[in-house]
């Protein structure tokens, strides 16, 4: 798992334990983004001009530090490539709130994670 903290939140990336092709992206923030606990909510992320949609099972304020957010599962190689190569990711749940995540160092972190999975 790769974790990066940013100002008001955190991003997590990794692969599901039983299906290495399925990756996940978790995005969490201290800001009120209107998510309700346990609800499945469409969540969108933009990487440059590429827009990606996922279904996030949300959590609201129950995580350490009062973070709210959710996870997106994906096997889209274009999404993985964009996360690795782009510099910013804009996250905007279908509810309220928009925030930007700096992706600096993501490519190297993903390469290290991939190497780790091979062992």
Secondary structure, DSSP 8 states (H G I E B T S, - for coil): -EEEEETTEEEEEEEETTEEEEEEEEEEESS-----TT-EEEEEEEETTEEEEEEEEEEEEEEGGGEEEEEEEE--HHHHHHHHH-SEEEEEESSS--EEEE-TTHHHHHHHHHHHHH-
